[in-house]
């Protein structure tokens, strides 16, 4: 694993965590379901960031980080983002 990949993995975790915290604080303040859906989407991206970052230290976790897993988590996050912008 090269330095660029390490940087990207930890940057993804840091940025997704930051956006998740901001969206969670917005959810607490606004208490609207659409913001909640966006918050869940960002939390899923944070979960993905945790998986790929822990994979640096553990080969057992790295074995779980398959393209199917990453695509599945990203697809679920996109579904929640779609629900957050859907007009009702």
C-alpha positions as CSV (number, residue, x, y, z in Angstrom):
1,X,0.0,0.0,0.0
2,X,1.5,3.3,-1.0
3,X,1.4,6.7,0.7
4,X,-1.3,8.1,-1.6
5,X,-3.7,5.3,-0.8
6,X,-3.1,5.7,2.9
7,X,-3.7,9.4,2.6
8,X,-6.9,8.9,0.6
9,X,-8.2,6.3,3.1
10,X,-7.7,8.5,6.1
11,X,-8.8,11.7,4.3
12,X,-12.1,9.9,3.3
13,X,-12.6,9.0,7.0
14,X,-11.9,12.5,8.3
15,X,-14.0,14.3,5.8
16,X,-17.0,12.0,6.0
17,X,-16.8,12.2,9.8
18,X,-16.8,15.9,9.7
19,X,-19.8,16.1,7.4
20,X,-21.6,13.5,9.5
21,X,-21.1,15.5,12.6
22,X,-22.4,18.7,10.9
23,X,-25.4,16.9,9.5
24,X,-26.1,15.3,12.9
25,X,-26.0,18.7,14.6
26,X,-28.4,20.0,11.9
27,X,-30.7,17.1,12.6
28,X,-30.7,17.9,16.3
29,X,-31.5,21.6,15.6
30,X,-34.0,21.2,12.8
31,X,-35.6,17.8,13.6
32,X,-36.8,17.3,10.0
33,X,-37.0,13.8,8.4
34,X,-35.3,14.9,5.2
35,X,-32.2,16.0,7.2
36,X,-32.3,12.7,9.0
37,X,-32.1,10.8,5.7
38,X,-29.1,12.9,4.6
39,X,-27.5,12.3,8.0
40,X,-27.9,8.5,7.6
41,X,-26.3,8.8,4.2
42,X,-23.3,10.6,5.6
43,X,-23.1,8.2,8.5
44,X,-22.9,5.3,5.9
45,X,-20.0,7.0,4.2
46,X,-18.3,7.4,7.6
47,X,-18.8,3.6,8.2
48,X,-17.2,3.0,4.8
49,X,-14.3,5.2,5.8
50,X,-13.9,3.3,9.1
51,X,-13.8,0.0,7.2
52,X,-11.2,1.1,4.7
53,X,-9.1,2.8,7.4
54,X,-9.1,-0.1,9.8
55,X,-8.2,-2.3,6.9
56,X,-4.7,-0.6,6.9
57,X,-4.0,-2.2,10.3
58,X,-6.0,-5.5,10.1
59,X,-5.8,-8.0,7.3
60,X,-9.1,-9.6,8.5
61,X,-10.9,-6.3,8.0
62,X,-9.1,-5.7,4.8
63,X,-10.5,-9.0,3.5
64,X,-14.0,-7.7,4.2
65,X,-13.3,-4.6,2.1
66,X,-14.3,-5.9,-1.3
67,X,-15.7,-3.9,-4.2
68,X,-19.1,-5.4,-3.5
69,X,-19.1,-4.2,0.1
70,X,-17.9,-0.7,-0.9
71,X,-20.5,-0.5,-3.7
72,X,-23.2,-1.7,-1.4
73,X,-22.6,0.8,1.3
74,X,-22.3,3.6,-1.3
75,X,-25.5,2.5,-3.0
76,X,-27.4,2.6,0.4
77,X,-26.0,6.0,1.1
78,X,-27.2,7.3,-2.3
79,X,-30.6,5.9,-1.6
80,X,-30.8,7.9,1.6
81,X,-29.6,11.0,-0.2
82,X,-32.3,10.5,-2.8
83,X,-34.9,10.2,0.0
84,X,-33.6,13.4,1.5
85,X,-34.3,15.4,-1.7
86,X,-37.5,13.7,-2.7
87,X,-40.5,16.0,-2.6
88,X,-43.5,14.8,-0.7
